[in-house]
């Protein structure tokens, strides 16, 4: 079996990024952990947002992590898929709205 660039076991090593630059790694993890604390949004809501964004940016490590996190928070598979569809719709809309730029440029060049 071919080895792919993505290795699921690498996710367990994420905390080791501090080893090569402790100051910046610590700042990142302090920020990251603060973002996911309960606030105006619940940790459950933040997990769904993270899952949707994970799909939009196509990060397999994040998808694995936030699928697991969502299950631990009692998020149902239907909620997860709906969040993924929300992310996909926003990404598709962002691509399509750039079509307006193409239309404008076409009109400028066609004159």
Secondary structure by P-SEA (a helix, b strand, c coil): cccccccccccccccccccccaaaaaaaaaaaaaaaccccccaaaaaaaaaaaaaaaccaaaaaaaaaaaaaacccaaaaaaaaaaaaaaaaaaaaaaaaaaaaaaaaaac
